[in-house]
Amino acid sequence: MLSKEFRVTFVVGIVLVLFALGLHAVLKYYNAPADVEHGLINISRS
């Protein structure tokens, strides 16, 4: 049996992956420029 903390971490990870895949699908559906999607990933400050 998995510990409660590991199960919570696992579920949060799955939710984040599903959110990222959903956002990717929406951006592709609306033909957003690639810069938009890459801009969401890039967190460095210029």
Helices and strands as residue ranges (DSSP letters): H 4-29, H 34-41
